[in-house]
Structure formats: structure tokens, C-alpha cells
């Protein structure tokens, strides 16, 4: 049973920064960080060879919590522990990110690891918030946030600023340079944004943005001001959009043979009832 859990932290927050004692333990199974102030805070948590979580926040005002737990459970004797992490972050005139990479799997049954989740918020002339987390195990990576802490407005992402960006990407490969099925949304603009992305999921051959994980779909957006909301996806065998639009875009089995991109520019108020995407 693997019990390696290493933590690297970079801390320069002015005012209040509280770290639980286990952060500095020789062989911890959990790390908890709380922060409030101005400046920057961040770290990298490597749970053995099972997952790596990177996170950070910086700005004129930052506050939030981060927790990560390595269960050290090795279910079914597959040699892969279950690991979970969660972050709630708020910034004023700043930015914050959360990234997880699933680095181990029961390959013979579920295919290779390499799945990633990346979330980002940024704001100038105002504030932005996010509440996001994940769990990884021998079979998949899931970002189920049902019944877990949310932003001030009860969402996964929100902003109220003269300029903001809210973004999430999930799939196989490195953020920005995916090498397998992937999907993501990007919201930029001036004004306000409220976005739900309750559940996403990635496993070898399948990526789901905003849907799945055994939960009902809650992938919506309410935007007001001037901006752009876009959803992009790329895959090998097929892409399915929500049932209200009913798109199925087939591929030939090779990566990049099927893709989907919708870009909505708005001035005023715009709502998106369901932007979820399934990619294979």
C-alpha cells in the first residue's frame, strides 16, 4: 500500500494564512490550507504516483481554502489509491488556478492515466470566484461538486468585474496542448457571470464536460454585460451536445477527426441552459 504524499508550498500572503499541522508531517495523508489577505499563495500536492494537484491564487485581495486527501486505500488491490482535492478561491484584481493530473490507473482494465482538469479565474476592476475539486482512482477522474462548498452566489464560477476570464478544461493531455479527447468552456467579458459546472469526468477514451459523475446535468451560464462565451471540444469517435440541440458529430477514430466549437458574443443579458458536451 502506497503512502507517499509530498507537498510543496509557496506562500507570500500578507495578513492571515493558516496551515494545518499535517502540512509539515513526515508522511501526511491530508493537507489543508486556508488564506485571506493580499499577495499570493500556492502549492503542489503529489499523492504518490497516483495524482498531482497544482493550485494558486494571487491579487490585491485573495481568500479561500484548499484540501487534499490521499485515502491510502488501494481498493481491490489494483495498486492505485483514491485521492480527492477541493478548492474554493476568491480574488479581487487577481487570478487563481486549480489543476489536477491523474497519473496512475489499472491500465489493463481501464486504459492509461494522463487525464487532467484545469480551472482558472481572473478579474481586473472587480472580483472572481471558483469552487472546484476532483477525485481520482484506478478507473477515472471525476470533478463532482454536488453538495460541496460553492461560490458566494452558490455557483462553481462567478465574476463581477470590468474585465474577467472564467475557464475550465477537462480531458487527456496537458492543458493547452491536449493529446486526447477534451472539452472546455471560456467566458470573458465585462460585467457579471454566473456559471455552474457541477460534474465533469475523464477516463481513457471518454471526456464529459458539465455532465456525468452520476449526477444530473447542471451546466448553465447567466451572463450580463459585454463579452464572449465559448465551448470547444475535440475527439476521435464522436461528440454529443445537449439533447435540446441534439448534435452528434462523428469521427473516424483518429484524434482530431471530430471537433466542436460554438462562440457566442453578447451585449446585454444572455443565458445558456445547458452547454454540456460528451466526447469520445
C-alpha positions as CSV (number, residue, x, y, z in Angstrom):
1,X,0.0,0.0,0.0
2,X,1.5,3.3,-1.1
3,X,1.7,6.1,1.5
4,X,3.8,8.7,-0.2
5,X,2.3,12.2,-0.1
6,X,4.5,15.1,-0.8
7,X,3.6,18.8,-0.6
8,X,5.4,21.8,-1.9
9,X,4.0,25.2,-0.9
10,X,4.8,28.8,-2.0
11,X,3.3,31.2,0.5
12,X,3.6,35.0,0.5
13,X,0.1,36.1,1.6
14,X,0.1,39.3,3.8
15,X,-2.4,39.2,6.7
16,X,-3.8,35.8,7.6
17,X,-2.5,32.5,6.4
18,X,-3.4,29.4,8.4
19,X,-1.8,26.0,7.7
20,X,-2.9,22.9,9.5
21,X,-0.2,20.9,11.3
22,X,-0.3,17.9,8.9
23,X,1.2,20.0,6.1
24,X,4.6,19.6,7.7
25,X,4.2,16.0,8.8
26,X,6.7,13.4,7.5
27,X,4.0,11.2,5.9
28,X,0.7,13.0,5.9
29,X,-2.5,11.7,4.3
30,X,-4.2,15.1,4.2
31,X,-3.3,18.7,3.6
32,X,-5.4,21.7,4.5
33,X,-4.6,25.4,3.6
34,X,-6.7,28.5,4.4
35,X,-5.8,32.0,3.3
36,X,-7.0,35.6,3.4
37,X,-5.2,38.8,2.6
38,X,-3.2,40.1,-0.3
39,X,-0.3,38.7,-2.3
40,X,0.0,35.1,-3.4
41,X,-0.4,31.5,-2.2
42,X,0.0,28.2,-4.0
43,X,1.4,24.8,-3.9
44,X,1.8,21.3,-5.5
45,X,0.5,18.2,-3.8
46,X,1.8,14.8,-5.2
47,X,0.0,11.8,-3.8
48,X,2.5,9.1,-4.5
49,X,2.3,8.2,-8.2
50,X,-1.5,8.5,-8.2
51,X,-2.1,12.2,-8.9
52,X,-0.5,15.7,-8.8
53,X,-2.5,18.7,-7.9
54,X,-1.3,22.3,-8.5
55,X,-3.1,25.4,-7.3
56,X,-2.5,29.0,-6.6
57,X,-4.0,32.5,-6.1
58,X,-2.6,36.0,-6.3
59,X,-4.1,39.5,-6.2
60,X,-4.9,42.6,-4.3
61,X,-7.3,40.5,-2.3
62,X,-7.3,36.7,-2.0
63,X,-9.2,34.3,0.2
64,X,-10.0,30.6,0.1
65,X,-9.5,27.1,1.2
66,X,-7.7,24.1,-0.3
67,X,-7.8,20.5,0.9
68,X,-6.4,17.2,-0.5
69,X,-6.7,13.7,0.9
70,X,-4.9,10.5,-0.1
71,X,-7.0,7.7,1.1
72,X,-4.1,5.2,1.0
73,X,-6.7,2.6,0.4
74,X,-5.6,0.7,-2.7
75,X,-9.1,-0.6,-3.5
76,X,-9.3,-4.1,-4.9
77,X,-5.5,-4.4,-4.7
78,X,-5.1,-2.6,-8.1
79,X,-2.1,-0.6,-6.8
80,X,-3.9,2.8,-7.2
81,X,-5.1,4.8,-4.2
82,X,-8.1,7.1,-4.3
83,X,-7.2,10.8,-4.0
84,X,-9.6,13.8,-3.6
85,X,-9.0,17.5,-3.6
86,X,-11.2,20.6,-3.4
87,X,-10.5,24.4,-3.7
88,X,-12.7,27.4,-3.0
89,X,-11.0,30.6,-4.1
90,X,-11.9,34.3,-4.4
91,X,-9.8,37.1,-5.9
92,X,-10.0,40.8,-6.2
93,X,-7.9,42.3,-9.0
94,X,-6.1,39.0,-9.4
95,X,-6.2,35.4,-10.6
96,X,-6.4,31.8,-9.4
97,X,-6.0,28.3,-10.8
98,X,-6.6,24.7,-9.9
99,X,-5.1,21.8,-11.9
100,X,-5.1,18.1,-11.3
101,X,-3.3,15.3,-13.3
102,X,-4.3,11.7,-12.8
103,X,-1.0,9.8,-13.0
104,X,-1.9,6.2,-12.3
105,X,-4.6,3.7,-13.4
106,X,-5.4,0.0,-13.6
107,X,-4.3,0.1,-17.3
108,X,-5.2,-3.5,-18.2
109,X,-8.9,-2.8,-17.5
110,X,-9.4,0.9,-17.8
111,X,-6.7,2.2,-20.1
112,X,-3.8,4.5,-19.3
113,X,-3.8,7.5,-17.0
114,X,-3.0,11.1,-18.1
115,X,-6.4,12.7,-17.6
116,X,-6.3,16.4,-16.5
117,X,-8.6,19.1,-15.2
118,X,-7.7,22.8,-15.3
119,X,-9.7,25.7,-13.9
120,X,-8.9,29.4,-14.0
121,X,-10.4,32.7,-12.8
122,X,-9.1,36.2,-13.3
123,X,-10.5,39.7,-12.7
124,X,-9.5,43.3,-13.2
125,X,-11.5,46.1,-11.7
126,X,-13.5,43.7,-9.6
127,X,-13.7,40.1,-8.3
128,X,-13.9,36.5,-9.4
129,X,-14.6,33.2,-7.5
130,X,-14.5,29.5,-8.2
131,X,-15.3,26.3,-6.3
132,X,-13.9,23.2,-7.9
133,X,-12.5,19.8,-6.9
134,X,-11.9,16.3,-8.1
135,X,-11.4,12.7,-7.2
136,X,-9.1,10.2,-8.9
137,X,-8.9,6.4,-8.6
138,X,-8.0,3.3,-10.6
139,X,-10.7,3.9,-13.2
140,X,-11.2,7.6,-13.8
141,X,-11.0,11.3,-12.8
142,X,-14.3,12.9,-11.7
143,X,-14.9,16.5,-10.6
144,X,-18.3,16.0,-8.8
145,X,-19.1,19.2,-6.8
146,X,-22.7,18.2,-5.8
147,X,-23.4,19.2,-2.1
148,X,-20.0,20.7,-1.7
149,X,-19.0,24.3,-1.0
150,X,-19.7,26.8,-3.8
151,X,-19.0,30.5,-4.5
152,X,-20.8,33.4,-2.8
153,X,-23.7,33.0,-5.3
154,X,-23.9,29.2,-5.0
155,X,-22.1,28.6,-8.3
156,X,-18.9,26.9,-9.5
157,X,-17.6,30.1,-11.2
158,X,-18.6,33.7,-10.9
159,X,-17.3,37.2,-11.7
160,X,-18.2,40.8,-11.3
161,X,-15.5,43.0,-12.8
162,X,-14.6,45.4,-15.6
163,X,-12.6,42.6,-17.2
164,X,-12.8,38.9,-16.3
165,X,-12.0,35.4,-17.5
166,X,-13.5,32.2,-16.2
167,X,-12.3,28.9,-17.7
168,X,-12.4,25.1,-17.3
169,X,-10.8,22.4,-19.4
170,X,-11.0,18.6,-18.9
171,X,-9.6,15.7,-20.9
172,X,-6.5,13.8,-21.8
173,X,-3.1,15.5,-22.0
174,X,-1.6,18.8,-20.9
175,X,-3.7,22.0,-20.7
176,X,-3.5,24.0,-23.9
177,X,-1.9,21.0,-25.8
178,X,-4.3,18.1,-25.3
179,X,-3.3,14.8,-26.9
180,X,-6.7,13.0,-26.5
181,X,-10.4,13.7,-26.2
182,X,-11.0,17.1,-24.4
183,X,-13.7,19.8,-23.9
184,X,-13.8,23.1,-22.2
185,X,-15.5,26.5,-21.8
186,X,-14.1,30.0,-21.7
187,X,-16.1,33.1,-20.5
188,X,-14.5,36.5,-21.0
189,X,-16.0,40.0,-20.7
190,X,-17.0,43.0,-18.7
191,X,-19.9,42.8,-16.2
192,X,-21.1,39.7,-14.3
193,X,-21.0,36.0,-14.9
194,X,-22.6,33.1,-13.0
195,X,-21.6,29.6,-14.2
196,X,-22.4,26.1,-13.0
197,X,-20.2,23.1,-13.9
198,X,-21.3,20.7,-11.2
199,X,-19.8,17.5,-12.7
200,X,-17.2,16.6,-15.3
201,X,-15.4,13.3,-15.9
202,X,-12.4,12.0,-17.8
203,X,-11.2,8.4,-18.4
204,X,-9.3,6.8,-21.3
205,X,-11.4,7.3,-24.4
206,X,-14.2,9.5,-22.8
207,X,-14.4,13.0,-21.7
208,X,-17.5,14.7,-20.3
209,X,-17.8,18.4,-19.6
210,X,-20.6,19.6,-17.2
211,X,-22.4,16.3,-17.1
212,X,-21.9,12.8,-15.7
213,X,-20.4,11.5,-12.5
214,X,-23.7,10.0,-11.5
215,X,-25.3,13.4,-11.1
216,X,-28.0,15.3,-13.0
217,X,-26.7,17.9,-15.5
218,X,-26.1,21.3,-14.1
219,X,-24.0,23.2,-16.7
220,X,-25.5,26.6,-17.3
221,X,-24.4,30.2,-17.5
222,X,-26.0,33.6,-16.8
223,X,-24.1,36.5,-18.3
224,X,-24.7,40.2,-18.2
225,X,-22.6,43.0,-19.8
226,X,-20.4,42.6,-22.8
227,X,-18.4,39.5,-23.5
228,X,-17.9,36.1,-25.2
229,X,-18.9,32.7,-24.0
230,X,-17.5,29.7,-25.9
231,X,-17.4,25.9,-25.7
232,X,-14.8,23.8,-27.5
233,X,-14.3,20.1,-27.9
234,X,-12.1,17.7,-29.9
235,X,-12.2,14.0,-30.1
236,X,-11.7,10.8,-32.0
237,X,-15.0,8.9,-32.4
238,X,-17.8,11.3,-31.7
239,X,-19.1,14.4,-29.9
240,X,-22.6,14.7,-28.4
241,X,-24.1,18.1,-27.5
242,X,-27.1,18.6,-25.1
243,X,-30.4,17.0,-26.0
244,X,-32.1,20.3,-26.8
245,X,-29.8,20.8,-29.8
246,X,-29.3,17.1,-30.5
247,X,-25.9,17.3,-32.3
248,X,-23.8,14.2,-32.8
249,X,-20.6,14.8,-34.7
250,X,-18.9,11.5,-35.7
251,X,-15.2,10.9,-36.1
252,X,-13.1,8.2,-37.8
253,X,-11.3,7.0,-34.7
254,X,-8.2,9.2,-35.1
255,X,-7.7,12.1,-32.6
256,X,-8.9,15.4,-34.0
257,X,-11.2,13.9,-36.6
258,X,-14.2,15.3,-34.8
259,X,-14.4,18.8,-33.2
260,X,-17.0,21.2,-31.9
261,X,-16.8,24.9,-31.3
262,X,-19.6,27.4,-30.5
263,X,-18.8,31.1,-29.9
264,X,-21.4,33.5,-28.5
265,X,-20.7,37.2,-28.4
266,X,-23.2,39.1,-26.3
267,X,-24.1,42.7,-25.3
268,X,-26.7,42.7,-22.6
269,X,-28.0,39.6,-20.8
270,X,-27.5,36.1,-22.1
271,X,-28.4,32.7,-20.6
272,X,-27.2,29.3,-21.5
273,X,-29.4,26.5,-20.2
274,X,-27.0,23.5,-20.9
275,X,-23.6,23.7,-22.5
276,X,-22.5,20.2,-21.5
277,X,-20.5,18.1,-24.1
278,X,-19.6,14.4,-24.3
279,X,-16.5,13.4,-26.2
280,X,-15.3,10.0,-27.3
